[in-house]
Amino acid sequence: MKYQMYYEMMEQPEALRKTFASELDNMNNISKLAESVDTIYLIGCGSSISTCYSIRDALASVSHLRIEVFTGYEFVYNKKLNKGENSLFISTSQSGETADTLAALRKANEFNIDTVSISNEPDSSMVKEAKYPVITLGNTETAILGTKTYITQLACLYQILFAASGYEKANEILEELSTIPNLIEELLETTEEDNKRLAKEFKDEEIFYCLGSGVNFGLAYKLAMTMLMEGAIKHACPLYSAEFRHGLIERAEEGVPLIFLDADLESDKLTKIAINFSKNKLEAKTIIYSLKDYANINPLLAPFILVIPLEWFVYYLSHFNGEDPGSTRHIGKVRYE
């Protein structure tokens, strides 16, 4: 049986190609704006905020751009904004109607801040109300994991902000970014069976700890918060790899599943120490996704690669537990008053 998530996963490469064919000039113009501002605000919720974390942490290691990440209502309640301040607001949302993100966009507009919205829905409120809309061409997604949305949003953020970063190797990053659709096509074919077997092995586990460093923390956040908890209906907790040595080291023990994302970044020195301790001292159930096993690409692009085997893992983890990986229990039904 194939669930809707399967078909949406398979459409990721083409969604990326169409988005860049349509929006590249638009994104280049936004990059010019980003070059001259004092602060860039990145706003999202759920899977969308995970893309904000990844680009923030990617650029923190190579650029002087000042980037602040907020969930929607955290931005709304931010008292540090000034009317007409020299900043750029970028919101990310699949539907373009996420209530808290939309409220943040409206606040930015009230403060006369230049606003950008990256959304998959061309007729959405965010696209209509942002000064500079960017439309990702993944068509409406019904599976909750939003595979096409994640990959296209992340690519748009990389394109816009690396082009504005002043990083001496930005052009190399962007050239490699253009190869991502082909790499994803290959990984969709080559990583399914291994992760199907892994999911069957771990189907009865009830909690997973997800650890990453640098750009991979954002992916660890997505893995825990929207892939495992929303898609596979498993408890999960995301952590920076360096936090392993604090609370988690007391709770991780034999039989506890820990998922590590390793890209051989400078900060992954601590990831490797944590992996070694987890495997050899604690004898925890240690699952390692290493970039080097999947692609020879700049480690700052690791989330684009590692998300594909993780999607297969969550897809089959859900399946082996009798769940549809695209359905939800409460999301879309619950409204906060």
C-alpha positions as CSV (number, residue, x, y, z in Angstrom):
1,M,0.0,0.0,0.0
2,K,1.2,3.5,-0.9
3,Y,0.1,6.5,1.2
4,Q,-0.2,10.0,-0.1
5,M,3.1,10.9,1.6
6,Y,4.8,8.4,-0.9
7,Y,3.7,10.4,-3.9
8,E,4.6,13.7,-2.4
9,M,8.0,12.5,-1.5
10,M,8.5,11.4,-5.1
11,E,7.5,14.8,-6.3
12,Q,10.2,16.7,-4.4
13,P,12.8,16.9,-7.1
14,E,10.4,18.3,-9.7
15,A,8.9,20.8,-7.1
16,L,12.4,22.1,-6.6
17,R,13.1,22.4,-10.3
18,K,9.8,24.3,-11.0
19,T,10.3,26.6,-8.0
20,F,13.8,27.7,-9.1
21,A,12.7,28.0,-12.8
22,S,9.9,30.3,-11.7
23,E,11.3,32.2,-8.7
24,L,15.0,32.6,-9.1
25,D,15.0,36.2,-10.5
26,N,12.5,37.1,-7.7
27,M,14.8,35.6,-5.1
28,N,17.8,37.4,-6.4
29,N,16.1,40.7,-6.0
30,I,15.2,39.8,-2.4
31,S,18.8,38.9,-1.8
32,K,19.8,42.5,-2.7
33,L,17.5,43.8,-0.1
34,A,18.9,41.3,2.5
35,E,22.4,42.6,1.8
36,S,21.7,46.0,3.2
37,V,19.5,45.4,6.3
38,D,20.6,45.4,9.9
39,T,18.5,42.4,10.9
40,I,16.7,39.5,9.1
41,Y,13.8,38.0,10.9
42,L,12.8,34.4,10.0
43,I,9.4,33.3,11.1
44,G,7.8,29.9,10.9
45,C,6.0,27.2,12.8
46,G,6.4,23.4,12.9
47,S,8.4,22.2,9.9
48,S,8.7,25.7,8.6
49,I,10.6,27.0,11.6
50,S,13.0,24.0,11.2
51,T,14.1,25.5,7.9
52,C,14.7,28.8,9.6
53,Y,16.9,27.2,12.2
54,S,19.0,25.4,9.6
55,I,19.7,28.5,7.5
56,R,20.4,30.6,10.6
57,D,22.9,28.1,11.9
58,A,24.5,27.6,8.4
59,L,25.1,31.3,8.1
60,A,26.2,31.8,11.7
61,S,29.4,29.9,10.9
62,V,30.3,31.8,7.7
63,S,28.6,35.2,7.6
64,H,28.0,38.3,9.6
65,L,24.3,38.6,8.7
66,R,22.3,39.1,11.8
67,I,19.5,36.6,11.7
68,E,16.8,36.1,14.4
69,V,14.3,33.2,14.4
70,F,10.8,33.5,15.9
71,T,7.7,31.4,15.9
72,G,4.8,33.6,14.8
73,Y,3.3,34.8,18.1
74,E,6.8,35.2,19.7
75,F,7.4,37.8,17.0
76,V,4.0,39.4,17.6
77,Y,4.9,39.9,21.3
78,N,8.4,41.2,20.5
79,K,8.7,44.6,22.1
80,K,12.0,45.5,20.5
81,L,10.7,46.4,17.0
82,N,10.9,50.0,15.8
83,K,8.7,51.7,13.2
84,G,10.5,51.7,9.8
85,E,13.6,49.9,11.2
86,N,16.2,48.7,8.7
87,S,15.2,45.0,8.7
88,L,13.8,42.3,6.5
89,F,11.0,39.9,7.6
90,I,10.7,36.5,5.9
91,S,7.8,34.2,6.8
92,T,7.6,30.5,5.8
93,S,4.3,28.6,5.6
94,Q,3.0,25.8,3.4
95,S,-0.6,27.0,3.5
96,G,0.1,30.7,3.8
97,E,-2.6,30.8,6.4
98,T,-0.9,29.7,9.5
99,A,-2.6,31.9,12.1
100,D,0.4,32.9,14.2
101,T,2.8,33.4,11.2
102,L,0.1,35.5,9.5
103,A,-0.2,37.6,12.6
104,A,3.5,38.2,12.6
105,L,3.5,39.2,9.0
106,R,0.8,41.8,9.7
107,K,2.7,43.2,12.6
108,A,5.8,43.6,10.4
109,N,3.7,45.4,7.8
110,E,2.3,47.7,10.5
111,F,5.9,48.6,11.5
112,N,6.8,49.3,7.8
113,I,9.3,46.5,7.7
114,D,9.9,45.0,4.2
115,T,8.1,41.6,4.2
116,V,8.7,38.4,2.3
117,S,6.5,35.3,2.4
118,I,7.6,31.9,1.1
119,S,4.4,29.8,0.6
120,N,3.1,27.0,-1.5
121,E,-0.3,28.6,-2.0
122,P,-0.4,31.4,-4.5
123,D,-3.9,32.7,-3.4
124,S,-3.0,32.6,0.3
125,S,-3.2,35.6,2.7
126,M,0.6,35.6,3.2
127,V,1.3,35.8,-0.5
128,K,-1.3,38.5,-1.0
129,E,-0.1,40.6,2.0
130,A,3.7,40.3,1.8
131,K,5.5,43.0,-0.2
132,Y,7.7,40.3,-1.8
133,P,6.0,36.9,-2.2
134,V,7.9,33.8,-3.2
135,I,5.7,30.9,-4.4
136,T,7.0,27.4,-4.1
137,L,5.6,25.2,-6.8
138,G,4.9,22.0,-4.9
139,N,1.1,22.1,-5.3
140,T,-1.2,21.7,-2.3
141,E,0.2,19.0,0.1
142,T,-2.2,16.8,2.1
143,A,0.3,14.6,4.0
144,I,1.2,16.4,7.2
145,L,5.0,16.0,6.9
146,G,5.0,18.5,4.0
147,T,8.0,16.9,2.2
148,K,7.9,19.2,-0.8
149,T,7.2,22.2,1.3
150,Y,10.2,21.6,3.5
151,I,12.7,21.0,0.7
152,T,11.5,24.0,-1.4
153,Q,11.3,26.4,1.5
154,L,14.8,25.4,2.7
155,A,16.2,25.8,-0.8
156,C,14.6,29.3,-1.2
157,L,16.1,30.4,2.1
158,Y,19.5,29.2,1.1
159,Q,19.3,30.9,-2.3
160,I,18.2,34.2,-0.9
161,L,20.4,34.4,2.1
162,F,23.6,32.8,0.9
163,A,23.5,35.1,-2.1
164,A,23.4,38.0,0.4
165,S,25.8,36.6,2.9
166,G,29.2,37.9,1.7
167,Y,30.6,34.4,2.3
168,E,33.5,33.9,-0.1
169,K,32.3,30.4,-1.0
170,A,28.6,31.4,-1.4
171,N,28.7,30.8,-5.2
172,E,30.0,27.3,-4.6
173,I,27.2,26.6,-2.2
174,L,24.6,27.9,-4.7
175,E,26.1,25.8,-7.5
176,E,25.8,22.7,-5.4
177,L,22.3,23.7,-4.4
178,S,21.4,23.5,-8.1
179,T,22.4,19.8,-8.1
180,I,20.1,18.9,-5.2
181,P,17.1,17.8,-7.3
182,N,19.2,15.1,-9.0
183,L,20.7,13.9,-5.7
184,I,17.2,13.7,-4.2
185,E,16.0,11.6,-7.1
186,E,18.9,9.2,-6.5
187,L,18.4,9.0,-2.8
188,L,14.7,8.3,-3.1
189,E,15.6,5.2,-5.0
190,T,18.6,4.0,-3.0
191,T,17.7,4.7,0.7
192,E,14.2,3.2,0.9
193,E,15.0,-0.4,1.7
194,D,17.6,0.2,4.4
195,N,15.3,2.5,6.2
196,K,12.3,0.2,5.8
197,R,14.3,-2.5,7.6
198,L,15.4,0.0,10.2
199,A,11.8,1.1,10.8
200,K,10.7,-2.5,11.3
201,E,13.4,-2.9,13.8
202,F,12.4,0.2,15.8
203,K,8.6,0.0,15.3
204,D,7.8,-0.8,18.9
205,E,9.9,2.0,20.4
206,E,7.8,4.8,22.0
207,I,10.4,7.6,22.3
208,F,13.3,8.9,20.2
209,Y,15.9,11.5,21.0
210,C,17.1,13.4,17.9
211,L,20.4,15.1,17.9
212,G,22.2,17.4,15.4
213,S,24.7,20.2,15.4
214,G,24.9,23.3,13.3
215,V,22.6,23.1,10.2
216,N,21.5,19.7,11.4
217,F,19.8,20.9,14.5
218,G,17.0,22.3,12.4
219,L,16.6,18.9,10.8
220,A,16.7,17.2,14.2
221,Y,14.0,19.6,15.3
222,K,11.9,18.7,12.3
223,L,12.5,15.0,12.7
224,A,11.3,15.1,16.3
225,M,8.5,17.7,16.2
226,T,6.9,17.1,12.9
227,M,8.1,13.8,11.5
228,L,8.1,11.4,14.5
229,M,5.4,13.1,16.6
230,E,3.1,14.1,13.8
231,G,3.8,11.5,11.2
232,A,4.7,8.4,13.1
233,I,2.8,9.2,16.4
234,K,5.9,8.6,18.5
235,H,7.2,10.7,21.4
236,A,10.4,12.5,20.4
237,C,12.8,15.2,21.7
238,P,15.2,17.3,19.6
239,L,18.5,18.4,21.0
240,Y,21.7,20.1,20.0
241,S,24.4,17.5,20.0
242,A,26.4,19.4,22.6
243,E,23.4,19.1,25.0
244,F,23.9,15.3,25.2
245,R,26.4,15.8,28.0
246,H,23.7,17.5,30.1
247,G,20.3,16.0,30.9
248,L,20.2,13.4,28.1
249,I,23.4,11.7,29.4
250,E,21.4,10.8,32.5
251,R,18.4,9.4,30.7
252,A,20.1,7.7,27.8
253,E,20.9,4.1,28.7
254,E,20.8,0.6,27.3
255,G,17.8,0.2,25.0
256,V,17.0,3.9,24.5
257,P,16.9,5.0,20.8
258,L,19.1,8.0,19.9
259,I,19.2,9.3,16.4
260,F,22.4,11.3,15.5
261,L,22.8,13.5,12.4
262,D,26.5,13.9,11.4
263,A,27.8,16.1,8.6
264,D,31.5,16.3,9.6
265,L,30.9,20.0,10.5
266,E,33.4,21.6,12.8
267,S,30.8,21.4,15.5
268,D,30.2,17.7,14.9
269,K,33.3,17.0,17.0
270,L,30.8,17.0,19.8
271,T,28.4,14.9,17.8
272,K,31.1,12.2,17.4
273,I,32.0,12.3,21.1
274,A,28.3,11.8,21.9
275,I,27.9,9.0,19.4
276,N,31.0,7.2,20.9
277,F,29.7,7.6,24.5
278,S,26.2,6.4,23.4
279,K,27.4,3.3,21.7
280,N,30.3,2.2,23.8
281,K,29.5,3.5,27.3
282,L,25.7,3.5,27.5
283,E,25.0,0.8,24.9
284,A,22.0,2.8,23.8
285,K,20.3,2.0,20.6
286,T,22.3,4.4,18.5
287,I,21.1,5.3,15.0
288,I,23.5,7.4,12.9
289,Y,22.8,9.3,9.7
290,S,26.1,10.4,8.3
291,L,26.3,12.8,5.3
292,K,29.3,10.9,3.9
293,D,27.2,7.8,3.5
294,Y,24.8,9.5,1.1
295,A,26.5,12.3,-0.9
296,N,29.8,14.1,-1.5
297,I,28.6,17.7,-0.9
298,N,29.3,20.7,1.2
299,P,28.3,19.8,4.8
300,L,26.4,23.1,5.0
301,L,23.9,21.5,2.6
302,A,23.5,18.3,4.8
303,P,19.8,18.8,5.6
304,F,18.8,18.5,1.9
305,I,20.5,15.1,1.8
306,L,19.8,13.6,5.2
307,V,16.1,14.4,5.2
308,I,15.4,11.8,2.4
309,P,16.5,8.6,4.3
310,L,14.7,10.1,7.4
311,E,11.5,10.5,5.4
312,W,11.7,6.8,4.5
313,F,12.4,5.8,8.1
314,V,9.4,7.8,9.4
315,Y,7.2,6.6,6.5
316,Y,7.7,3.0,7.3
317,L,7.8,3.5,11.1
318,S,4.3,4.8,10.8
319,H,3.2,2.1,8.4
320,F,4.4,-0.7,10.7
321,N,2.4,0.8,13.5
322,G,-0.8,0.8,11.4
323,E,-0.7,4.6,10.9
324,D,-1.0,6.7,7.8
325,P,2.1,8.9,7.9
326,G,0.2,11.8,6.3
327,S,-2.8,11.9,8.6
328,T,-3.3,13.8,11.9
329,R,-5.4,13.5,15.0
330,H,-5.8,17.1,16.0
331,I,-3.9,19.4,13.6
332,G,-6.4,21.3,11.5
333,K,-9.1,20.6,14.0
334,V,-7.9,22.4,17.1
335,R,-8.1,26.2,17.2
336,Y,-6.8,28.4,20.0
337,E,-9.1,31.2,21.1
